Amino acid sequence: MHLPSPATSFISPQSMVDGGSPYPGNLVAPSPGARNWPGSPSVQGPSPASRYGTAMSPSHTALHSPPTYGRETMISHHSRMLPHRSWAASIPTLLSHEALNKLMTSAPMPGVNPGMGFLACCALERFLGCVYLRRHLQRVVGSEEALHHVQSTEPGVILFRSECLQFRVTLNPTTLQMLHMKVTPTIEYKDQWSMDELQVIERLFEIKVACPPYKGNALTAFGRLLGAPVRLLKDCIQLIRLELIPDRTLKWSIQWCLTSSPGSPPITPPGTPALIIGNKKMFFMLQLTRMTSNLPGSSESPTVVAPLLYDMQKNETSVVENRSVAGQLTPPLIAISTMLKRYAEYAPTSGECSLFPAIRELLANMVVP
């Protein structure tokens, strides 16, 4: 004999009340969230879901049909005009297979010359990378004594300043796949900066920091560079300009290393920031590459990564040596060390920073045995 289940009267469609609930109105208890219970963690106010419709339970087929609202109250799932609230991201977005495939397929960065050599990645990776760097930048500014946050009234815009410069970082509003930096001098230093120097900083940020593979440590090193003293920062900008616009009259080209590479001398672990400023000294790394146009009879260009230390008090640049590692100084590093010592000994003394002149002398005349 088969007897009907006692639960039939509760889940049958005839016994359902408005809204799709299988329980009669007299069995529904009010939510304790609306009561002022002591120590209750519930958040007062309406739920975010109530603004955009009620979620449907997959546990019963009778609950899968949409609620019987009027046509004018139906929610459109095509609009993505989300409110500026912390729970806005919880609103789901329906994607077609074609749209998902487009988001996850590697493609050139929009508005950027493909010859820049950026690591290939998809649009979603670029967006998430920019969001990560934007959050990491706030931590970098907060951890550096020479950098200070500036309150911004624009959502998504990061403002900060150093002793002599102001910086504004924004996400590209059209593609949402690139970060842009705008640099302006402070009022006190307005006459000490040229537009070309400011554009070098902006360019370095776009092509070596806010780009794939979106290294947080590269951004850390870049932030430390921005906090350098004015005279030292200006010499660093001149070196970076030689990287962006190589001088073909020199024997060697230059690349500023923001992170330590596996092939660099064992001074810092690979991947860590390759720039440290403290105690009136600056540690940094440069990669020197022999110009192929000035190298007869060879298709391979010799390359050397030089760990350098600039002493602000002595106004001298020298090669950093890890004394715990035997045989660390290779012939190219010995040649670099010898030239820098000779320059410090015979160069005319002046009140100007000697970093850029010393490195330029190195690029113009160094001969590796």
C-alpha positions as CSV (number, residue, x, y, z in Angstrom):
1,M,0.0,0.0,0.0
2,H,1.4,3.4,-0.9
3,L,0.5,6.3,1.3
4,P,1.0,9.9,0.3
5,S,3.9,11.6,1.8
6,P,2.9,14.2,4.5
7,A,5.2,16.7,2.8
8,T,3.0,16.8,-0.3
9,S,0.7,19.3,1.3
10,F,3.6,21.7,1.8
11,I,5.4,21.4,-1.6
12,S,2.4,21.0,-3.9
13,P,1.8,24.0,-6.2
14,Q,-1.7,24.5,-4.8
15,S,-0.3,25.2,-1.4
16,M,2.3,27.7,-2.4
17,V,2.0,31.4,-1.4
18,D,2.9,34.4,-3.4
19,G,6.7,34.6,-4.2
20,G,7.1,30.9,-4.8
21,S,7.6,29.8,-1.2
22,P,6.2,26.3,-0.3
23,Y,5.5,27.3,3.2
24,P,2.2,28.9,4.4
25,G,2.3,32.4,5.6
26,N,1.6,31.4,9.2
27,L,4.8,29.2,9.2
28,V,7.2,31.9,8.0
29,A,9.0,33.5,10.9
30,P,10.4,37.0,10.6
31,S,14.1,37.4,10.0
32,P,16.0,38.2,13.2
33,G,18.1,40.7,11.2
34,A,15.5,43.4,11.6
35,R,15.5,43.1,15.4
36,N,17.8,45.1,17.6
37,W,19.3,42.1,19.3
38,P,22.4,42.9,21.4
39,G,25.6,42.0,19.6
40,S,23.9,41.0,16.4
41,P,26.3,41.2,13.4
42,S,23.4,41.8,10.9
43,V,23.6,44.8,8.7
44,Q,20.7,47.2,8.8
45,G,19.0,48.2,5.6
46,P,17.7,46.3,2.6
47,S,19.7,43.5,1.0
48,P,21.5,44.2,-2.3
49,A,19.5,41.4,-3.9
50,S,16.3,43.2,-3.1
51,R,17.3,46.0,-5.5
52,Y,17.9,43.7,-8.4
53,G,15.3,40.9,-7.8
54,T,15.2,37.7,-5.7
55,A,17.5,34.8,-6.4
56,M,15.7,31.6,-7.3
57,S,16.4,28.3,-5.5
58,P,17.4,25.3,-7.7
59,S,16.0,22.9,-5.1
60,H,12.5,22.7,-6.6
61,T,11.2,22.8,-10.1
62,A,8.3,25.0,-9.1
63,L,10.7,27.7,-8.0
64,H,12.4,28.0,-11.4
65,S,9.8,30.1,-13.0
66,P,10.3,33.9,-12.8
67,P,8.2,35.8,-10.2
68,T,4.9,37.1,-11.5
69,Y,5.8,40.7,-11.7
70,G,4.4,43.2,-14.1
71,R,6.3,43.7,-17.4
72,E,7.4,47.2,-16.3
73,T,9.1,45.8,-13.2
74,M,11.2,43.1,-14.9
75,I,14.9,43.6,-14.5
76,S,17.0,43.8,-17.7
77,H,20.2,41.6,-17.5
78,H,21.9,43.6,-20.3
79,S,22.5,46.8,-18.4
80,R,25.8,47.1,-16.6
81,M,25.3,50.5,-15.0
82,L,26.3,49.4,-11.5
83,P,26.0,51.6,-8.5
84,H,29.2,52.7,-6.6
85,R,28.7,50.2,-3.8
86,S,30.9,47.5,-2.4
87,W,28.4,44.8,-3.2
88,A,27.9,45.9,-6.9
89,A,30.4,43.3,-8.1
90,S,28.1,40.5,-6.7
91,I,25.6,41.2,-9.4
92,P,26.1,38.5,-12.0
93,T,26.8,39.2,-15.7
94,L,25.6,36.9,-18.4
95,L,28.3,36.2,-21.0
96,S,28.0,34.4,-24.3
97,H,30.6,31.9,-25.3
98,E,31.9,34.3,-27.9
99,A,32.4,37.1,-25.4
100,L,34.1,34.7,-22.9
101,N,36.4,33.5,-25.7
102,K,37.3,37.1,-26.6
103,L,38.1,38.0,-23.0
104,M,40.4,34.9,-22.6
105,T,42.2,35.1,-26.0
106,S,45.6,36.8,-26.2
107,A,45.5,39.9,-28.3
108,P,47.8,43.0,-28.8
109,M,47.3,45.8,-26.2
110,P,44.9,48.4,-27.7
111,G,46.6,51.6,-28.8
112,V,50.1,50.3,-28.4
113,N,52.7,49.5,-31.1
114,P,53.0,45.7,-31.4
115,G,56.8,46.2,-31.8
116,M,57.1,47.2,-28.2
117,G,57.6,43.5,-27.3
118,F,55.1,43.3,-24.5
119,L,54.3,39.8,-23.1
120,A,51.2,38.5,-24.9
121,C,48.1,38.2,-22.7
122,C,44.3,38.5,-22.9
123,A,42.1,41.5,-22.1
124,L,41.0,40.0,-18.7
125,E,44.7,39.5,-17.6
126,R,45.5,43.1,-18.5
127,F,42.5,44.4,-16.6
128,L,43.3,42.3,-13.5
129,G,47.0,43.3,-13.7
130,C,46.1,47.0,-13.7
131,V,43.8,46.6,-10.8
132,Y,46.5,44.7,-8.9
133,L,49.2,47.4,-9.6
134,R,46.8,50.2,-8.7
135,R,46.2,48.6,-5.2
136,H,49.9,47.8,-4.8
137,L,50.8,51.4,-5.7
138,Q,48.8,52.6,-2.7
139,R,50.9,50.3,-0.4
140,V,54.1,51.5,-2.0
141,V,53.2,55.2,-1.4
142,G,52.3,54.4,2.2
143,S,55.6,52.6,2.9
144,E,57.9,55.2,1.4
145,E,58.8,58.2,3.6
146,A,59.5,60.4,0.6
147,L,56.0,59.8,-0.9
148,H,52.7,61.1,0.4
149,H,49.1,60.4,-0.5
150,V,46.9,63.2,-1.7
151,Q,43.2,62.9,-1.3
152,S,41.3,62.5,-4.5
153,T,37.6,63.2,-5.1
154,E,37.6,61.2,-8.4
155,P,36.8,57.5,-8.1
156,G,39.6,55.1,-9.1
157,V,42.2,57.9,-9.3
158,I,45.4,57.7,-7.2
159,L,47.1,61.0,-6.3
160,F,50.4,61.3,-4.5
161,R,53.4,63.6,-4.4
162,S,57.1,63.7,-3.6
163,E,59.3,66.6,-2.5
164,C,59.2,68.1,-6.0
165,L,56.6,66.3,-8.1
166,Q,52.9,65.4,-8.1
167,F,51.6,62.1,-9.7
168,R,48.2,61.1,-11.0
169,V,47.5,57.5,-11.9
170,T,44.3,56.5,-13.7
171,L,43.0,53.5,-15.5
172,N,42.2,54.0,-19.2
173,P,38.5,54.7,-19.3
174,T,38.0,53.3,-22.8
175,T,39.8,50.0,-22.7
176,L,40.2,49.4,-18.9
177,Q,43.5,47.7,-19.9
178,M,46.2,50.3,-19.3
179,L,47.4,52.5,-16.4
180,H,48.5,56.1,-17.2
181,M,50.6,58.4,-15.1
182,K,50.6,62.2,-15.3
183,V,53.5,64.0,-13.7
184,T,53.5,67.7,-12.8
185,P,56.0,69.7,-10.7
186,T,55.0,71.2,-7.4
187,I,54.7,75.0,-7.2
188,E,58.0,75.4,-5.5
189,Y,59.9,73.4,-8.2
190,K,57.9,74.5,-11.2
191,D,60.8,76.2,-12.9
192,Q,63.2,73.3,-12.3
193,W,61.6,70.7,-14.5
194,S,61.2,70.5,-18.2
195,M,58.4,68.8,-20.1
196,D,60.8,66.3,-21.6
197,E,62.0,65.2,-18.1
198,L,58.4,64.7,-17.0
199,Q,57.5,62.7,-20.1
200,V,60.5,60.4,-19.5
201,I,59.0,59.4,-16.1
202,E,55.5,58.9,-17.7
203,R,57.0,56.8,-20.5
204,L,59.0,54.6,-18.1
205,F,55.9,53.9,-16.1
206,E,53.9,52.7,-19.1
207,I,56.5,50.5,-20.9
208,K,58.4,49.0,-17.9
209,V,56.1,49.1,-14.9
210,A,52.4,49.1,-15.8
211,C,52.7,46.4,-18.4
212,P,52.8,42.6,-18.6
213,P,53.8,40.6,-16.6
214,Y,52.7,43.3,-14.0
215,K,55.5,42.8,-11.4
216,G,54.7,44.3,-8.0
217,N,58.4,44.5,-7.2
218,A,59.1,46.6,-10.4
219,L,56.5,49.0,-9.2
220,T,58.1,49.1,-5.7
221,A,61.5,50.0,-7.3
222,F,59.9,52.6,-9.5
223,G,58.2,54.2,-6.4
224,R,61.6,54.3,-4.6
225,L,63.1,56.1,-7.6
226,L,60.3,58.7,-7.5
227,G,61.2,59.5,-3.9
228,A,64.9,60.2,-4.7
229,P,66.4,63.6,-4.0
230,V,66.0,66.1,-6.8
231,R,69.5,66.2,-8.1
232,L,69.8,62.4,-8.1
233,L,66.4,61.9,-9.7
234,K,67.4,64.2,-12.5
235,D,70.5,62.2,-13.3
236,C,68.5,59.0,-13.2
237,I,66.1,60.5,-15.7
238,Q,69.0,61.3,-18.1
239,L,70.1,57.7,-17.9
240,I,66.6,56.4,-18.5
241,R,66.4,58.7,-21.5
242,L,69.4,56.9,-23.0
243,E,67.4,53.7,-22.7
244,L,64.3,55.2,-24.4
245,I,66.3,57.0,-27.1
246,P,69.7,55.2,-27.5
247,D,72.7,57.4,-28.5
248,R,74.3,55.7,-31.5
249,T,77.6,57.5,-30.9
250,L,78.2,55.5,-27.7
251,K,79.7,52.0,-27.6
252,W,77.2,50.6,-25.2
253,S,73.5,50.9,-24.7
254,I,71.8,50.9,-21.3
255,Q,68.8,49.4,-19.6
256,W,67.6,50.3,-16.1
257,C,66.8,47.1,-14.1
258,L,63.8,47.5,-11.8
259,T,64.1,43.9,-10.6
260,S,67.1,41.6,-10.1
261,S,67.4,39.0,-12.9
262,P,68.6,35.4,-12.5
263,G,71.7,36.2,-14.6
264,S,72.7,39.3,-12.5
265,P,75.5,39.1,-9.8
266,P,74.3,37.5,-6.6
267,I,73.7,40.7,-4.6
268,T,69.9,40.4,-4.2
269,P,67.6,37.4,-4.8
270,P,66.1,37.2,-8.4
271,G,62.9,39.1,-8.8
272,T,63.4,41.4,-5.8
273,P,63.4,45.2,-6.3
274,A,66.8,46.3,-7.8
275,L,66.8,49.8,-6.3
276,I,67.3,50.7,-2.7
277,I,67.8,54.2,-1.3
278,G,69.0,54.8,2.3
279,N,71.8,56.2,4.4
280,K,72.7,58.7,1.7
281,K,73.3,55.9,-0.8
282,M,71.5,54.4,-3.7
283,F,71.9,50.8,-4.9
284,F,70.8,50.1,-8.4
285,M,71.4,47.8,-11.4
286,L,72.1,48.6,-15.0
287,Q,72.3,46.3,-18.0
288,L,74.9,47.3,-20.6
289,T,74.8,45.9,-24.1
290,R,77.4,46.4,-26.8
291,M,76.1,48.3,-29.8
292,T,76.0,46.0,-32.8
293,S,76.6,48.8,-35.2
294,N,79.9,49.5,-33.5
295,L,80.9,45.9,-33.1
296,P,82.6,44.7,-36.4
297,G,82.7,41.0,-37.3
298,S,80.3,39.7,-34.7
299,S,76.5,39.2,-34.6
300,E,76.4,38.6,-30.9
301,S,76.3,41.6,-28.6
302,P,78.1,41.2,-25.2
303,T,75.9,42.0,-22.2
304,V,76.8,42.7,-18.6
305,V,74.6,43.5,-15.6
306,A,76.4,45.8,-13.2
307,P,75.3,46.3,-9.6
308,L,76.2,49.9,-8.7
309,L,76.2,52.0,-5.6
310,Y,76.1,55.8,-5.7
311,D,77.3,57.6,-2.5
312,M,75.6,60.9,-2.2
313,Q,78.1,62.3,0.4
314,K,81.2,61.4,-1.6
315,N,79.4,62.0,-5.0
316,E,81.0,58.8,-6.3
317,T,79.7,55.7,-8.2
318,S,81.2,52.2,-7.6
319,V,80.6,48.6,-8.3
320,V,79.0,46.6,-5.5
321,E,80.8,43.4,-4.6
322,N,79.4,40.5,-2.6
323,R,82.4,39.5,-0.5
324,S,80.8,36.2,0.6
325,V,80.8,35.0,-3.1
326,A,84.3,34.1,-4.4
327,G,85.1,35.1,-8.0
328,Q,82.0,37.3,-8.3
329,L,83.8,40.1,-10.3
330,T,84.0,39.0,-13.9
331,P,86.3,40.7,-16.4
332,P,83.5,43.1,-17.6
333,L,82.7,44.1,-13.9
334,I,86.4,44.6,-13.2
335,A,86.6,46.9,-16.3
336,I,83.6,48.8,-15.1
337,S,85.0,49.1,-11.5
338,T,88.4,50.4,-12.9
339,M,86.8,53.0,-15.1
340,L,84.5,54.3,-12.3
341,K,87.4,54.6,-9.9
342,R,89.5,56.4,-12.5
343,Y,86.6,58.8,-13.2
344,A,86.2,59.5,-9.5
345,E,89.9,60.3,-9.2
346,Y,90.4,62.5,-12.2
347,A,87.0,64.0,-13.0
348,P,86.8,67.7,-12.1
349,T,85.0,68.3,-8.9
350,S,81.8,70.4,-9.0
351,G,78.6,70.8,-7.1
352,E,76.7,68.8,-9.7
353,C,75.7,65.1,-9.2
354,S,78.3,62.9,-10.9
355,L,76.1,59.9,-11.5
356,F,75.1,60.6,-15.1
357,P,78.6,61.9,-16.3
358,A,80.3,58.8,-14.8
359,I,77.9,56.3,-16.4
360,R,78.0,58.2,-19.8
361,E,81.8,58.1,-19.7
362,L,81.5,54.3,-19.1
363,L,79.2,53.9,-22.1
364,A,81.4,55.9,-24.4
365,N,84.8,54.4,-23.6
366,M,84.6,51.0,-21.9
367,V,86.5,48.2,-23.5
368,V,85.9,44.6,-22.2
369,P,88.9,42.3,-22.4
